[in-house]
Amino acid sequence: MRAKFMLAENEIIDARSKSNTNENQVAKLKRELQYQNDQNAAMLKELQEVTKQKDKLENNFGRLDQIERDFERSVRRVEELEELIKAKNEQLDELKKQQKTDKKIAENEGKKLKSALEILIKSEQKLGQLVAGSCTKVKNEIMGKFDKITIQREFDIVASTVKQLQEQVAPGKIDPKGASEESFQRQLQEVQSRNQKLEMDLQEVRHDFKEYKIENQNYKSQFQRLDAEVNNLKKENMRLTMLNQKQFSDTMEARKALSNAQMETHDLVKKIQSDYEVISIEYQKAHNSEEILLKQARENKQVLKALKNKIIELEGIQRDFQLFQKQFTIENHKNIAMIKEKEKEIKDLHKKLMTLEESSGDIEKKYNQLNPMKMKQKEPEPTTKEEKIKAKRDAEAVAHLTPQERNVQTVGLGGVCEIQRQVLKMEVFKSEKPKKKKKKKEKKPPQAPNPDGSIPEAEEEESYYEYYEEEVEEEEGGVSSPSAQNQGMVLSTGGVPIYVNNAKKGV
């Protein structure tokens, strides 16, 4: 009988140890499940961060596109400004060429005008020389003419003298007494020789007079020709003077137009210079903006490269997370199935424990019947506070029993099962303790897995008795434990089972 009782006691201990093991496994699985849930939450948070970074990256891409568009717009503006500068420079070169051309034309016109003036001066000088020469020749001719007239007069005088002499020597008029014949002949010969000389001179004078007439005609025709040339030269002089005046007026107008063009060119050059300065400033700004944009583009490319690498890394993490999530889902289903199986085993163990306690009570009754001497033994009076509390608890536990059952209960309380006595003792201590507000245990963060991949063990779990102490405390406080409600926990008091369910106790 003693062996059967010990065997039953060992079975109870094994059942309770199995129950503790199963509960530890369930707690471990719950911790693993909580750890996986925390990891899932962390991965979900990291995924949200990745999504935020992705949105930020898309915003950066949009900003980068806007910067590239602004950069292209600035480049186009710079190209337009360069084309405008080029056009202004070409216009300035054309104006300079036009100015040089106008200057050359004005110089050529001035040279032509100067040559025309020189020609006019030379023509006037030549005309003056011709007029002076003509007057001298006419004067000389007139003087020669006066000389010839004098010769003709002398010839006439000689002729009249010869005629008078002939009249004197005519027959009948010579006075023989007055002169001799020889002297007369001699005078006659002298007169004749003188007459011949005069005739020769007269012929010569006539010849010269004819030549003079011819030459005079030539001089007249030459004078007329010179007069015509003088008139032509005067007309040419008038024409050249008018042309000179026209050229002078044209030159003045050209100079005025050239001066206006120079002023306009100067103003245009100033405007072009101011525009060029503005364009240079704009170009410098564009160049600085270009450098800044290029720097930002390089930085954005580096950021983009880093973000792409981060995206690739996060995509790999996401794939690993998805694989892990799938594996976790499978393992979670397995763990849930295992938990259900363990809970079923715990229920079976509780049922077996109830059966064993019932059989233990029967064995205890039989043992008490076989040992009636122990029933007569009196337990010592309680002296300490704990003993008084225990006695009070025992009295309350057997108050509703019959005397025979009370004797059996007393014998059971005498030491049949030390483990059950310890449970009763703890229940008595629990009932007498002041009810304290149960502290809520702080939820510890999930522990990271070990380097080898295993999950670390949690801290030491509460004992089997502490577990049932909490349930009994909740029952006494008016709060029913879920396990007590569903399973109907059995507490042994020396062979008499006490059912704890919704704060009710019964045999």
VENNORSUL-V350922 format. One record per pair of residues at least 24 apart in sequence whose C-alpha atoms are under 8 Angstrom apart, sorted by sequence separation. I is the first residue (numbers start at 1). J is the second residue. D is the distance in Angstrom with one decimal. If there is no record, write none. Layout:
i=[I I]
j=[J J]
d=[D D]
This chain:
i=[478 475 478 475 475 476 472 475 162 162 375 162 375 390 393 159 375 158 374 390 389 430 158 368 389 423 427 431 155 365 368 386 389 426 430 155 427 155 364 152 151 364 152 151 148 148 145 424 423 424 423 424 423 141 420 420 421 420 421 420 141 417 416 415 413 138 412 413 412 411 412 409 409 409 409 134 131 130 127 127 124 123 120 120 117 116 117 116 113 364 361 362 113 361 113 357 360 361 354 350 358 109 357 350 358 347 357 110 109 106 106 106 102 103 102 99 99 99 95 92 92 88 85 85 81 81 78 78 78 75 74 74 71 71 71 68 67 64 64 57 57 54 50 50 47 43 40 36 33 29 29 26 26 23 22 22 19 19 16 15 15 16 15 12 12 11 12 8 9 8 5 5 1 1 9 38 35 34 35 31 32 31 28 28 24 20 20 16]
j=[502 500 503 501 502 503 500 503 191 192 407 195 410 425 428 195 411 195 411 428 428 469 198 408 429 465 469 473 198 408 411 429 432 469 473 199 472 202 412 202 202 416 205 205 205 209 212 491 491 492 492 493 493 212 491 492 493 493 494 494 216 494 494 494 493 219 493 494 494 494 495 493 494 495 496 223 226 226 230 233 233 233 237 240 240 240 244 244 244 495 494 495 247 495 248 492 495 496 490 487 495 247 495 489 497 487 497 251 251 251 254 255 254 258 258 258 261 262 265 265 269 272 276 279 279 283 282 283 286 286 286 290 289 290 293 293 293 297 300 304 307 311 311 314 318 321 325 328 332 335 339 339 342 342 342 346 346 349 349 349 352 353 353 353 356 356 357 356 360 360 360 363 363 367 417 446 446 446 447 446 455 458 457 458 461 463 464 464]
d=[7.3 7.4 6.5 7.3 6.0 5.6 7.2 4.7 6.6 8.0 6.9 7.0 7.8 6.8 6.1 7.3 6.1 7.1 7.2 6.0 6.7 7.3 7.2 6.9 7.7 7.2 7.0 7.9 6.1 6.5 6.7 7.7 7.3 7.6 7.1 7.8 7.8 6.6 6.8 7.1 7.8 7.0 7.6 7.5 6.6 7.4 7.9 8.0 7.5 7.4 7.5 5.9 7.8 7.9 8.0 5.7 6.7 6.1 6.7 6.2 7.7 6.7 6.7 7.8 7.1 7.9 7.6 5.1 4.3 8.0 6.1 8.0 6.4 7.2 6.9 6.9 7.8 7.4 6.3 7.7 7.8 7.0 6.2 7.3 7.9 7.0 7.8 7.7 6.3 6.5 7.4 7.5 7.1 3.9 8.0 7.0 6.2 6.4 6.5 7.7 7.2 7.4 6.8 7.6 7.4 6.9 7.3 7.7 7.3 6.6 7.2 7.6 8.0 7.9 7.0 7.3 7.7 7.5 6.9 7.8 7.1 6.7 6.8 7.9 6.4 7.7 7.9 6.1 6.9 7.6 6.2 7.7 7.9 6.6 6.8 7.9 7.0 7.3 7.2 7.8 7.3 7.8 7.8 7.0 7.5 7.2 7.8 7.5 7.1 6.7 7.6 6.0 7.1 8.0 6.2 7.1 5.9 6.8 7.8 6.1 7.9 7.9 6.9 6.2 6.7 7.9 7.9 6.6 7.9 6.8 6.9 6.7 7.8 7.7 7.7 6.8 5.0 7.3 7.2 7.9 7.5 7.9 7.7 7.4 7.2 7.8 6.3 7.7]
